[in-house]
Amino acid sequence: MAEELRIPKIGMSATEMTLNEWMVGDGERVEVGDVIYTVETDKTTVEVEAQVAGTIRPTGVEGQVYPVGALIGTIE
């Protein structure tokens, strides 16, 4: 079953974030702990790590603003 990649909740007040950059491309293999993308709020930039190993299938668009919890890809 695919692991969903979602915009994380960071802090108490952030309700949306910008997907800054994918660190891996579609179809690439990732391992637990690999940085897979970065998100930005008005206060900080955060690196998000893979929680499972597998093949990444990003669907979120770099530079786009997403609400917290939005689905931006999967790891199969």
TORDRENVO-297218 format. One line per field, with one value per atom (N, C-alpha, C): x, y, z negated; atom name; residue number from 1. Coordinates in steps of 0.2 Angstrom, whole numbers. Example, Ala and Ser with C-alpha at 12.3 -4.5 7.8 and 13.67 -1.06 7.14 Angstrom:
% TORDRENVO-297218
c1	c(66  62  66  64  68  64)
c2	c(-28  -22  -16  -11  -5  0)
c3	c(-39  -39  -39  -35  -36  -39)
atomo	c(N  CA  C  N  CA  C)
num	c(1  1  1  2  2  2)
This chain:
% TORDRENVO-297218
c1	c(4  0  4  2  6  6  12  12  10  6  4  9  10  15  10  10  5  9  7  10  9  15  15  12  10  8  14  16  22  20  20  18  11  9  2  -2  1  -3  -3  2  3  -3  -7  -13  -11  -6  -4  4  6  14  15  21  23  28  26  31  37  42  48  51  53  57  57  56  57  64  67  74  75  70  70  65  66  62  57  52  47  50  49  51  58  61  67  66  70  70  72  68  70  71  75  76  73  71  69  75  72  77  80  79  81  76  79  75  72  66  62  59  57  55  56  55  56  49  47  41  43  39  41  35  35  30  33  29  31  37  38  43  49  48  54  53  59  59  61  57  58  59  64  65  61  58  54  57  57  61  56  58  54  53  47  46  46  45  46  50  53  57  52  54  51  52  47  48  43  46  42  38  32  28  25  29  27  21  16  11  10  13  13  18  16  20  24  31  35  33  33  31  24  20  13  11  6  4  -1  0  -5  -7  -14  -16  -12  -12  -9  -13  -10  -14  -15  -13  -15  -10  -13  -9  -5  2  7  11  9  13  12  15  15  22  23  29  26  28  25  30)
c2	c(-6  0  6  11  17  22  25  29  36  40  46  52  56  62  68  71  77  83  89  95  94  95  94  100  98  103  106  112  114  121  120  126  126  131  131  135  140  145  144  140  139  135  137  134  132  135  133  134  131  131  131  133  133  127  123  117  120  120  124  119  113  109  102  98  91  89  85  83  77  74  67  68  64  64  58  59  54  47  42  35  34  39  37  33  30  26  30  30  34  29  30  26  30  27  30  36  42  47  51  49  54  60  66  72  71  72  71  78  82  89  94  100  106  110  113  117  123  129  135  139  141  146  153  158  164  165  160  161  156  150  145  141  137  132  126  120  114  108  104  98  92  89  83  77  72  66  60  55  49  45  43  39  32  30  23  23  17  16  14  16  14  19  19  23  29  35  41  43  45  48  55  60  67  69  72  75  83  85  92  96  103  107  112  112  117  124  128  135  136  130  131  131  135  135  130  126  121  121  119  119  114  114  109  103  97  91  89  93  92  86  82  76  79  78  80  75  68  63  56  51  45  42  37  32  25  22  15  10)
c3	c(0  0  0  4  4  -2  -4  -9  -6  -9  -7  -9  -5  -7  -7  -13  -14  -17  -16  -18  -26  -30  -37  -41  -47  -51  -55  -54  -58  -62  -68  -72  -73  -77  -79  -74  -71  -67  -59  -57  -50  -47  -42  -39  -32  -29  -22  -21  -16  -15  -8  -6  1  2  7  8  12  9  12  17  15  20  18  23  23  23  19  18  22  24  28  34  39  45  45  49  50  52  48  50  46  43  39  33  31  24  19  13  7  1  -4  -10  -16  -21  -27  -29  -30  -33  -27  -21  -15  -15  -14  -13  -6  -6  0  3  -1  1  -4  -2  -7  -6  -12  -12  -16  -15  -18  -20  -26  -29  -29  -31  -31  -36  -41  -46  -45  -41  -41  -35  -34  -28  -32  -30  -33  -28  -30  -26  -28  -24  -26  -23  -28  -27  -25  -22  -20  -26  -28  -34  -32  -25  -23  -17  -15  -9  -3  3  9  15  19  26  25  26  25  31  30  35  33  34  32  37  34  38  37  31  29  34  35  40  36  37  34  35  29  30  28  28  27  19  17  10  9  3  2  -6  -7  -14  -18  -24  -28  -27  -26  -26  -18  -14  -6  -4  0  3  9  8  13  17  15  18  14  16  13  13  9  9  10  15  17  14)
atomo	c(N  CA  C  N  CA  C  N  CA  C  N  CA  C  N  CA  C  N  CA  C  N  CA  C  N  CA  C  N  CA  C  N  CA  C  N  CA  C  N  CA  C  N  CA  C  N  CA  C  N  CA  C  N  CA  C  N  CA  C  N  CA  C  N  CA  C  N  CA  C  N  CA  C  N  CA  C  N  CA  C  N  CA  C  N  CA  C  N  CA  C  N  CA  C  N  CA  C  N  CA  C  N  CA  C  N  CA  C  N  CA  C  N  CA  C  N  CA  C  N  CA  C  N  CA  C  N  CA  C  N  CA  C  N  CA  C  N  CA  C  N  CA  C  N  CA  C  N  CA  C  N  CA  C  N  CA  C  N  CA  C  N  CA  C  N  CA  C  N  CA  C  N  CA  C  N  CA  C  N  CA  C  N  CA  C  N  CA  C  N  CA  C  N  CA  C  N  CA  C  N  CA  C  N  CA  C  N  CA  C  N  CA  C  N  CA  C  N  CA  C  N  CA  C  N  CA  C  N  CA  C  N  CA  C  N  CA  C  N  CA  C  N  CA  C  N  CA  C  N  CA  C  N  CA  C  N  CA  C  N  CA  C  N  CA  C)
num	c(1  1  1  2  2  2  3  3  3  4  4  4  5  5  5  6  6  6  7  7  7  8  8  8  9  9  9  10  10  10  11  11  11  12  12  12  13  13  13  14  14  14  15  15  15  16  16  16  17  17  17  18  18  18  19  19  19  20  20  20  21  21  21  22  22  22  23  23  23  24  24  24  25  25  25  26  26  26  27  27  27  28  28  28  29  29  29  30  30  30  31  31  31  32  32  32  33  33  33  34  34  34  35  35  35  36  36  36  37  37  37  38  38  38  39  39  39  40  40  40  41  41  41  42  42  42  43  43  43  44  44  44  45  45  45  46  46  46  47  47  47  48  48  48  49  49  49  50  50  50  51  51  51  52  52  52  53  53  53  54  54  54  55  55  55  56  56  56  57  57  57  58  58  58  59  59  59  60  60  60  61  61  61  62  62  62  63  63  63  64  64  64  65  65  65  66  66  66  67  67  67  68  68  68  69  69  69  70  70  70  71  71  71  72  72  72  73  73  73  74  74  74  75  75  75  76  76  76)
